[in-house]
Amino acid sequence: MDQNRYCIIMAGGIGSRFWPISRRSQPKQFLDILGTGKSFIRHTYERFAKIIPPENFLVATNSIYKPLVLEHLPELKAHQVLCEPVGRNTAPCIAYAAWRLRSVNPDATMIVTPADHLILNEEEFRKVISESAEFTERQHAMMTIGIQPSRPDTGYGYIQIDPVPVDGRPAIRKVKTFTEKPNLEMAKIFIESGEFFWNSGIFIWKVGTIMENLNEFLPELQQLFASAEGKYGTPAEQQAIDDIYPACRSISIDFGVMEKARNVYVRCSDFGWSDIGTWGSLYQHSAKDPEGNVESAPCLFYDTKGCIVKNKEGKLTVIEGLEEYIVVDTDDVLMICPKSNEQNIKKFIDDVKYKIGDKFI
């Protein structure tokens, strides 16, 4: 294992698209939504643990989730959990991790990953990560992992690649453009062109490289974190971060840096990746009965097709006459929604909060 390589797991979201299973008190990164016996964050840690030593992990999350992180990842020490007092998207999170790492190892390589991905071919995944880290260490570059698209999906961002391979390596290309989630017509054009890959949200770079780019493209953000220089890795760090974060603009690293920087490359990959971000994406990756239904506990289906049912273990669910629905039953919430309307889940949450209160959020 390379002692200069560090894995930063971003685990601060509340997973609202998986409501009502995912709650503020127990968001999806700490749940076994895939039914494997392990949470998303546990899978993520174990995936990287074969190439990154335990002491070289950092987890960035909301302060309230620190106990959950340490419960799911007992290999980590308390100081390896970077506690954000408020959510401010990925750029402040990455800047914080970079400042912490610079204080302990200025020569570090950062591998930044979300906590909630599905990776089917983990050996190929680790090979891609190691190759990408080697490239960024040699080329003073910033790398993102691009996924070979299998369909015109409107739920992912896209990366347009330069047609010319870098250093004679077909899998590494210069990035031409980043595109936010397109509509279906545009996604079909992207797929047909052969120039676009899904944006996995996994990034690799040297600490010095990301620092230079943050200085250039997000100088106000850098000034905020620079104000705590000398406190990182000390007992004074948390109070400094609690003071800094509310002043940070909420901005993604994609929009704030990657779309503007010049030394950005993509490692084109295909290792069975999915951002399991919605009930629909979970349905796509789950085993189905002959009628296309997905169930997590005993169910009896009558004239029912294409449904995903998440119910309490040991509780029988009987359904007749539904087609293409999401049915989720928890201790205190029952949600029944057409799969085609699952984008309304955020509206449901807003309405529940406004009309009933935070009890069910």
C-alpha positions, -999 to 999 in steps of 0.1 A, spaced: 0 0 0 12 35 -8 14 54 25 9 88 6 -26 78 -7 -56 87 13 -93 80 8 -119 107 17 -154 94 20 -181 120 16 -210 109 38 -229 140 48 -261 138 28 -295 128 42 -306 106 13 -340 123 9 -348 104 -23 -349 72 -3 -375 85 22 -392 72 42 -365 46 48 -338 72 49 -343 97 77 -323 126 92 -315 104 121 -304 74 100 -296 85 64 -291 60 36 -253 57 38 -258 40 71 -285 16 59 -284 -18 43 -307 -8 14 -291 -34 -10 -300 -62 14 -264 -75 17 -260 -73 55 -237 -42 52 -244 -5 49 -233 16 20 -205 33 39 -192 -1 51 -191 -14 15 -172 18 5 -147 14 32 -140 -23 25 -137 -16 -12 -108 8 -6 -93 -9 24 -74 -33 1 -53 -4 -13 -55 23 14 -43 17 50 -69 22 78 -51 53 92 -53 70 58 -91 72 57 -110 104 64 -148 106 65 -165 140 60 -200 141 74 -224 161 94 -214 164 131 -245 145 142 -234 114 122 -200 111 138 -212 83 162 -228 64 133 -195 66 113 -175 52 141 -201 25 147 -200 14 111 -163 18 106 -147 7 140 -113 7 123 -112 45 123 -102 68 152 -124 98 161 -100 123 146 -105 106 112 -141 119 111 -143 155 97 -174 170 113 -193 196 92 -216 217 113 -238 224 83 -240 210 48 -224 232 21 -221 208 -8 -188 191 -20 -164 220 -26 -161 231 11 -160 194 22 -131 188 -2 -113 220 8 -116 210 45 -101 175 38 -73 190 17 -63 215 45 -64 187 71 -42 164 48 -18 192 41 -12 196 78 -2 159 82 12 150 47 17 177 21 27 150 -4 -6 132 0 -28 120 -29 -65 124 -23 -90 98 -36 -125 114 -30 -156 92 -32 -192 94 -22 -203 68 4 -232 53 -15 -221 37 -48 -227 2 -60 -196 -14 -76 -199 -49 -91 -164 -55 -103 -143 -44 -73 -110 -57 -86 -113 -37 -118 -124 -7 -97 -92 -9 -76 -71 -12 -107 -87 19 -122 -82 39 -89 -45 28 -86 -38 37 -122 -55 71 -118 -36 79 -87 -3 70 -104 -12 93 -133 -21 123 -111 10 119 -91 31 119 -123 12 146 -143 2 172 -117 -33 165 -129 -69 163 -116 -87 131 -125 -123 121 -124 -136 86 -131 -160 83 -161 -183 54 -165 -192 39 -198 -229 46 -202 -253 17 -208 -284 38 -215 -295 74 -219 -300 80 -182 -312 115 -171 -302 109 -135 -264 114 -140 -241 142 -150 -220 136 -182 -184 141 -192 -174 148 -228 -140 134 -236 -114 145 -260 -110 119 -288 -72 118 -285 -58 94 -259 -33 107 -234 2 92 -234 -10 65 -258 -34 52 -231 -69 49 -246 -86 49 -213 -73 83 -202 -86 114 -220 -86 151 -215 -120 164 -204 -138 187 -230 -169 195 -210 -190 186 -180 -227 186 -184 -254 185 -157 -282 160 -158 -297 163 -193 -332 157 -206 -339 124 -223 -335 137 -258 -301 152 -250 -290 121 -232 -298 100 -263 -277 124 -284 -248 120 -259 -249 82 -260 -251 81 -298 -221 104 -301 -198 80 -282 -180 110 -267 -198 111 -233 -193 91 -201 -213 92 -168 -197 114 -141 -192 91 -111 -183 118 -87 -151 101 -78 -120 124 -79 -83 119 -76 -55 145 -72 -25 155 -52 -32 178 -22 -10 205 -38 -28 203 -71 -63 208 -56 -50 235 -34 -37 255 -64 -70 251 -82 -90 261 -51 -68 292 -48 -75 301 -84 -112 293 -88 -126 296 -53 -103 321 -35 -129 332 -10 -134 296 1 -97 291 4 -93 323 25 -119 310 49 -100 277 55 -67 295 55 -78 314 85 -76 282 105 -40 274 94 -21 260 123 -52 246 139 -57 216 116 -50 183 135 -52 201 169 -79 204 195 -87 239 181 -97 225 147 -134 218 154 -142 252 168 -124 268 138 -145 247 114 -177 255 132 -169 292 127 -159 288 90 -186 266 76 -216 289 80 -197 315 59 -190 291 31 -210 293 -1 -228 261 -10 -211 249 -42 -201 217 -58 -165 209 -67 -177 202 -102 -191 236 -107 -166 255 -86 -134 239 -99 -136 210 -123 -156 228 -150 -131 257 -151 -97 240 -145 -74 232 -174 -55 201 -162 -86 178 -158 -86 143 -172 -110 114 -171 -102 77 -167 -128 59 -189 -141 29 -170 -166 1 -169 -167 -18 -136 -204 -23 -129 -210 11 -113 -243 27 -102 -251 56 -80 -280 40 -61 -297 73 -55 -333 66 -60 -359 38 -56 -359 35 -94 -322 28 -95 -324 3 -67 -352 -14 -87 -329 -17 -117 -302 -34 -97 -324 -58 -77 -335 -94 -84 -370 -96 -97 -398 -122 -98 -413 -133 -131 -437 -104 -131 -409 -79 -125 -416 -73 -88 -389 -66 -62 -397 -75 -26 -377 -73 7 -399 -94 30 -429 -118 25 -453 -106 -2 -482 -120 -20 -488 -104 -54 -520 -106 -74 -522 -90 -109 -492 -69 -99 -463 -61 -121 -431 -40 -120 -434 -29 -84 -407 -25 -57 -419 -32 -22 -398 -24 9 -416 -36 40 -407 -46 75 -390 -79 81 -415 -105 92 -445 -85 81 -467 -99 52 -477 -75 25 -505 -84 1 -509 -63 -31 -535 -66 -59 -538 -46 -90 -507 -24 -89 -483 -18 -118 -450 1 -117 -454 13 -81 -431 20 -51 -445 7 -18 -425 15 13 -437 6 48 -418 16 79 -428 18 116 -444 52 112 -448 59 74 -465 41 45 -457 56 11 -473 44 -21 -462 62 -53 -459 54 -90 -423 48 -100 -427 74 -128 -435 100 -101 -407 93 -77 -392 128 -83 -422 139 -61 -407 124 -30 -389 156 -22 -423 174 -24 -438 148 -1 -411 155 24 -417 193 21 -454 188 26 -449 165 56 -426 190 72 -449 219 66 -482 202 75 -472 178 102 -437 186 114 -403 170 116 -414 138 133 -416 118 101 -386 133 83 
